[in-house]
């Protein structure tokens, strides 16, 4: 070796090949979650995989790499002669000009915030601009000052103070004490405020009773009640309630979620510009689903893929997953999927943990599927907003579904095995599907959005046609039983089946509101939420629903828990882990029912906390029109 050439030492990391981690043996063994690999410290085996130059990495194959060569001197790969891919142009620019770019961004947003504070403090408000400026400022600061400067002392104080306070409580009384505090917070938050015409304390009591019934049903049907981690359940319910309280009872919460929903509605307008270019300026005003909702879905999916390429979406997902992982004591894989589901949907969120799916426990598979059933994807949320559904309810329901899905799933199917991602939040890279550049990501997103939009449109066409066929057969059959007014239909049957659910949610008991909301819930489970939301917004039959009943129905329908999505989830996860297809099918129905109960708990909290129901629909209708 030449004298002027830096010496590079090569280290080969070799791990014993565990049969459980061989894709050819996926779940062909008795119990892969208690292998030697699963039980020993995995600090050197499972880590973040963000860049090929990292010392520790995990490839698409979840098994540890048997032969991995790295430079122990820490030299640049280009200097050592290693053939690593060249960095994208935007990363090279950011590396050389990052200080100037960060300074310009900070000054720009600081000036914007100060100007807005002076000019529009009283008409446009100051909370949302301040929070946006604060988030950007903190992010820039943490690029130079490690966040551990704050987090380490904070966790140090937490570990000193909190355990000592908890130690003062006898071990047998800790969970009951936490449950008592949670119940007290819910009762005070529910009944302390004054009554309104459509939100009496009696109505709130019904919603609270419904919440108790739903949780009791999960406890009774639990696979192993002794294994339930009540910390996860209690914290999940409390977090869900606090989010609902913040959105439905505070002006700051309303303003923030109203701002988010307005920005989501603005995306519809941007998609309309593309529709006008392809057709004429009069086409978007027709209100057709095909030319208003479908283009918005395509554009949104393409935008999400662009954000994913720049690692913006992953950053938010990891931060949210880390928070819920620490707060609720779930595995890293469960936290990632639960945090990602409201943003990118049920199938795409599972892709984030693709290497770990073959080695997940039964409880983790149940949780992954439950998170997908308990919420809706961002692209679908845009379409519902285009249909006129209340956006604040949709957005807040998606956020509430994160702790709710974790809590209810751990009641129905508690963890009985050791998880591979216990103690870690991991989002592995997927180099196989990574775009070459931003333009490639945007174009691939457009193609993916087109496929999703086409699938939604074709599914709706087939389902609505099939329902019409079944209704015609049932009506003909009902004529011979003198069931004519109203005629015998699927909607009528599921309405009576779901009547108790509608009542327990606290729907207004005046008129036919309980039965009408029950029909919507039944249609959502049997077909999908698209059909139910479309009827809620455009059918004259539901036009006379009270604002309270309409808002509760909006929360109760906000989830993918339906028979169609059941097949979709089974298909996606079975493709990602063919060896676990039997386990996936075994937990699917339970996960779908549990996901539906998760959305019902959100609807119950809405019935307990909403005060001025009319403002939500007034603002929504005014903005949409």
WOMO-V791865 format. One record per residue. N is the residue number from 0. RES is the residue in one letter. SS is DSSP state (a for helix, b for strand, c for the rest). PHI is phi in whole degrees, 0 to 359 (none if undefined). Layout:
# WOMO-V791865
N/RES/SS/PHI, N/RES/SS/PHI
This chain:
# WOMO-V791865
0/X/c/none, 1/X/c/296, 2/X/c/290, 3/X/c/275, 4/X/c/263, 5/X/c/297, 6/X/c/286, 7/X/c/242, 8/X/c/267, 9/X/b/245, 10/X/b/243, 11/X/b/253, 12/X/b/264, 13/X/c/238, 14/X/c/247, 15/X/c/295, 16/X/c/285, 17/X/c/274, 18/X/a/302, 19/X/a/293, 20/X/a/261, 21/X/c/274, 22/X/a/305, 23/X/a/291, 24/X/a/248, 25/X/c/301, 26/X/c/58, 27/X/c/265, 28/X/c/253, 29/X/c/289, 30/X/c/202, 31/X/a/284, 32/X/a/273, 33/X/a/238, 34/X/c/284, 35/X/a/298, 36/X/a/294, 37/X/a/288, 38/X/a/268, 39/X/c/274, 40/X/c/296, 41/X/c/254, 42/X/c/300, 43/X/c/263, 44/X/c/243, 45/X/c/234, 46/X/c/215, 47/X/c/296, 48/X/c/235, 49/X/c/252, 50/X/c/208, 51/X/c/294, 52/X/c/274, 53/X/c/293, 54/X/c/294, 55/X/c/246, 56/X/c/209, 57/X/c/226, 58/X/c/278, 59/X/c/300, 60/X/c/286, 61/X/c/291, 62/X/c/288, 63/X/c/300, 64/X/c/287, 65/X/c/281, 66/X/c/229, 67/X/b/232, 68/X/b/255, 69/X/b/220, 70/X/b/271, 71/X/c/281, 72/X/c/274, 73/X/c/76, 74/X/c/288, 75/X/c/296, 76/X/a/302, 77/X/a/292, 78/X/a/284, 79/X/a/273, 80/X/c/85, 81/X/c/282, 82/X/c/268, 83/X/c/262, 84/X/c/298, 85/X/c/288, 86/X/c/296, 87/X/c/299, 88/X/a/298, 89/X/a/292, 90/X/a/285, 91/X/a/293, 92/X/a/296, 93/X/a/296, 94/X/a/295, 95/X/a/273, 96/X/a/241, 97/X/a/295, 98/X/a/296, 99/X/a/293, 100/X/a/296, 101/X/a/296, 102/X/a/295, 103/X/a/296, 104/X/a/298, 105/X/a/297, 106/X/a/295, 107/X/a/298, 108/X/a/286, 109/X/a/294, 110/X/a/298, 111/X/a/297, 112/X/a/294, 113/X/a/295, 114/X/a/297, 115/X/a/294, 116/X/a/294, 117/X/a/281, 118/X/a/271, 119/X/c/227, 120/X/c/295, 121/X/c/264, 122/X/c/260, 123/X/c/256, 124/X/c/86, 125/X/c/239, 126/X/a/294, 127/X/a/297, 128/X/a/301, 129/X/a/296, 130/X/a/296, 131/X/a/295, 132/X/a/297, 133/X/a/295, 134/X/a/297, 135/X/a/294, 136/X/a/296, 137/X/a/296, 138/X/a/295, 139/X/a/293, 140/X/a/298, 141/X/a/289, 142/X/c/287, 143/X/c/249, 144/X/c/248, 145/X/c/301, 146/X/c/294, 147/X/a/295, 148/X/a/299, 149/X/a/266, 150/X/a/290, 151/X/a/296, 152/X/a/298, 153/X/a/296, 154/X/a/292, 155/X/a/297, 156/X/a/297, 157/X/a/299, 158/X/a/290, 159/X/a/273, 160/X/a/276, 161/X/a/298, 162/X/a/302, 163/X/a/292, 164/X/a/293, 165/X/a/294, 166/X/a/296, 167/X/c/290, 168/X/c/266, 169/X/c/304, 170/X/a/303, 171/X/a/290, 172/X/a/259, 173/X/a/292, 174/X/a/296, 175/X/a/301, 176/X/a/294, 177/X/a/297, 178/X/a/296, 179/X/a/296, 180/X/a/296, 181/X/a/297, 182/X/a/297, 183/X/a/296, 184/X/a/298, 185/X/a/294, 186/X/a/295, 187/X/a/294, 188/X/a/295, 189/X/a/278, 190/X/a/254, 191/X/c/288, 192/X/c/282, 193/X/c/289, 194/X/c/267, 195/X/b/235, 196/X/c/300, 197/X/c/253, 198/X/b/223, 199/X/c/279, 200/X/a/295, 201/X/a/294, 202/X/a/296, 203/X/a/295, 204/X/a/298, 205/X/a/296, 206/X/a/297, 207/X/a/296, 208/X/a/298, 209/X/a/298, 210/X/a/300, 211/X/a/297, 212/X/a/297, 213/X/a/298, 214/X/a/292, 215/X/a/295, 216/X/a/297, 217/X/a/294, 218/X/a/293, 219/X/a/296, 220/X/c/269, 221/X/c/299, 222/X/c/292, 223/X/c/205, 224/X/a/297, 225/X/a/288, 226/X/a/265, 227/X/c/296, 228/X/c/272, 229/X/a/292, 230/X/a/301, 231/X/a/297, 232/X/a/293, 233/X/a/295, 234/X/a/295, 235/X/a/297, 236/X/a/294, 237/X/a/294, 238/X/a/297, 239/X/a/299, 240/X/a/293, 241/X/a/295, 242/X/a/298, 243/X/a/297, 244/X/a/296, 245/X/a/294, 246/X/a/284, 247/X/a/265, 248/X/a/240, 249/X/c/242, 250/X/a/291, 251/X/a/298, 252/X/a/297, 253/X/a/297, 254/X/a/296, 255/X/a/295, 256/X/a/288, 257/X/a/292, 258/X/a/298, 259/X/a/298, 260/X/a/292, 261/X/a/294, 262/X/a/293, 263/X/a/294, 264/X/a/292, 265/X/a/298, 266/X/a/301, 267/X/a/298, 268/X/a/294, 269/X/a/295, 270/X/a/294, 271/X/a/298, 272/X/a/298, 273/X/a/293, 274/X/a/296, 275/X/a/298, 276/X/a/297, 277/X/a/282, 278/X/c/235, 279/X/c/222, 280/X/c/291, 281/X/c/271, 282/X/c/294, 283/X/a/300, 284/X/a/284, 285/X/a/290, 286/X/c/79, 287/X/c/294, 288/X/a/301, 289/X/a/292, 290/X/a/247, 291/X/a/244, 292/X/a/278, 293/X/a/300, 294/X/a/299, 295/X/a/296, 296/X/a/296, 297/X/a/299, 298/X/a/295, 299/X/a/294, 300/X/a/298, 301/X/a/297, 302/X/a/294, 303/X/a/298, 304/X/a/296, 305/X/a/293, 306/X/a/296, 307/X/a/294, 308/X/a/296, 309/X/c/275, 310/X/c/65, 311/X/a/289, 312/X/a/295, 313/X/a/298, 314/X/a/297, 315/X/a/295, 316/X/a/297, 317/X/a/296, 318/X/a/296, 319/X/a/295, 320/X/a/296, 321/X/a/298, 322/X/a/296, 323/X/a/288, 324/X/a/296, 325/X/a/287, 326/X/a/285, 327/X/a/247, 328/X/c/58, 329/X/c/249, 330/X/c/286, 331/X/a/298, 332/X/a/297, 333/X/a/296, 334/X/a/295, 335/X/a/297, 336/X/a/294, 337/X/a/298, 338/X/a/286, 339/X/a/272, 340/X/a/305, 341/X/a/293, 342/X/a/269, 343/X/a/238, 344/X/c/96, 345/X/a/288, 346/X/a/288, 347/X/a/293, 348/X/a/294, 349/X/a/294, 350/X/a/297, 351/X/c/295, 352/X/c/243, 353/X/a/309, 354/X/a/296, 355/X/a/264, 356/X/a/301, 357/X/c/299, 358/X/c/244, 359/X/c/279, 360/X/c/284, 361/X/a/298, 362/X/a/295, 363/X/a/292, 364/X/a/300, 365/X/a/299, 366/X/a/293, 367/X/a/300, 368/X/a/290, 369/X/a/297, 370/X/a/299, 371/X/a/292, 372/X/a/284, 373/X/c/277, 374/X/c/216, 375/X/c/238, 376/X/c/280, 377/X/a/298, 378/X/a/295, 379/X/a/288, 380/X/a/302, 381/X/a/299, 382/X/a/293, 383/X/a/293, 384/X/a/298, 385/X/a/296, 386/X/a/280, 387/X/c/102, 388/X/c/290, 389/X/c/303, 390/X/a/288, 391/X/a/299, 392/X/a/295, 393/X/a/295, 394/X/a/295, 395/X/a/295, 396/X/a/296, 397/X/a/297, 398/X/a/291, 399/X/a/296, 400/X/a/290, 401/X/a/295, 402/X/a/291, 403/X/a/296, 404/X/a/295, 405/X/a/294, 406/X/a/291, 407/X/a/289, 408/X/a/293, 409/X/a/285, 410/X/a/280, 411/X/a/287, 412/X/c/223, 413/X/c/293, 414/X/c/285, 415/X/c/238, 416/X/c/232, 417/X/c/265, 418/X/c/271, 419/X/c/291, 420/X/c/254, 421/X/c/293, 422/X/c/87, 423/X/c/219, 424/X/c/253, 425/X/c/232, 426/X/c/237, 427/X/c/294, 428/X/c/288, 429/X/c/234, 430/X/a/298, 431/X/a/296, 432/X/a/251, 433/X/c/281, 434/X/c/288, 435/X/c/288, 436/X/c/204, 437/X/a/296, 438/X/a/296, 439/X/a/296, 440/X/a/297, 441/X/a/293, 442/X/a/290, 443/X/a/295, 444/X/a/295, 445/X/a/296, 446/X/a/292, 447/X/a/295, 448/X/a/298, 449/X/a/297, 450/X/a/293, 451/X/a/295, 452/X/a/297, 453/X/a/295, 454/X/a/296, 455/X/a/296, 456/X/a/297, 457/X/a/292, 458/X/a/296, 459/X/a/298, 460/X/a/301, 461/X/a/290, 462/X/a/294, 463/X/a/297, 464/X/a/294, 465/X/a/295, 466/X/a/297, 467/X/a/299, 468/X/a/296, 469/X/a/296, 470/X/a/297, 471/X/a/296, 472/X/a/294, 473/X/a/294, 474/X/a/296, 475/X/a/298, 476/X/a/293, 477/X/a/290, 478/X/a/303, 479/X/c/284, 480/X/c/251, 481/X/c/61, 482/X/c/262, 483/X/b/240, 484/X/c/227, 485/X/c/281, 486/X/b/289, 487/X/c/285, 488/X/c/222, 489/X/a/299, 490/X/a/300, 491/X/a/294, 492/X/a/294, 493/X/a/291, 494/X/a/297, 495/X/a/289, 496/X/a/294, 497/X/c/268, 498/X/a/303, 499/X/a/299, 500/X/a/297, 501/X/a/299, 502/X/a/296, 503/X/a/293, 504/X/c/289, 505/X/c/91, 506/X/c/298, 507/X/c/307, 508/X/c/270, 509/X/c/272, 510/X/c/69, 511/X/c/254, 512/X/a/299, 513/X/a/298, 514/X/a/292, 515/X/a/292, 516/X/a/294, 517/X/a/299, 518/X/a/295, 519/X/a/295, 520/X/a/297, 521/X/a/296, 522/X/a/295, 523/X/a/296, 524/X/a/286, 525/X/a/285, 526/X/c/254, 527/X/c/195, 528/X/a/288, 529/X/a/301, 530/X/a/297, 531/X/a/294, 532/X/a/294, 533/X/a/297, 534/X/a/293, 535/X/a/299, 536/X/a/272, 537/X/a/240, 538/X/c/279, 539/X/a/295, 540/X/a/298, 541/X/a/257, 542/X/c/293, 543/X/c/265, 544/X/c/298, 545/X/c/291, 546/X/a/304, 547/X/a/296, 548/X/a/296, 549/X/a/294, 550/X/a/291, 551/X/a/298, 552/X/a/297, 553/X/a/299, 554/X/a/291, 555/X/a/292, 556/X/c/269, 557/X/c/277, 558/X/c/183, 559/X/c/269, 560/X/c/286, 561/X/c/210, 562/X/a/296, 563/X/a/298, 564/X/a/292, 565/X/a/301, 566/X/a/295, 567/X/a/295, 568/X/a/295, 569/X/a/300, 570/X/a/296, 571/X/a/294, 572/X/a/292, 573/X/a/294, 574/X/a/290, 575/X/a/286, 576/X/c/218, 577/X/a/303, 578/X/a/290, 579/X/a/252, 580/X/a/301, 581/X/a/295, 582/X/a/296, 583/X/a/298, 584/X/a/294, 585/X/a/292, 586/X/a/261, 587/X/a/298, 588/X/a/296, 589/X/a/299, 590/X/a/295, 591/X/a/295, 592/X/a/296, 593/X/a/295, 594/X/a/297, 595/X/a/296, 596/X/a/296, 597/X/a/298, 598/X/a/293, 599/X/a/292, 600/X/a/294, 601/X/a/297, 602/X/a/295, 603/X/a/295, 604/X/a/298, 605/X/a/297, 606/X/a/295, 607/X/a/279, 608/X/a/245, 609/X/c/296, 610/X/c/249, 611/X/c/251, 612/X/a/295, 613/X/a/294, 614/X/a/296, 615/X/a/294, 616/X/a/280, 617/X/a/293, 618/X/a/295, 619/X/a/297, 620/X/a/293, 621/X/a/294, 622/X/a/289, 623/X/a/295, 624/X/c/288
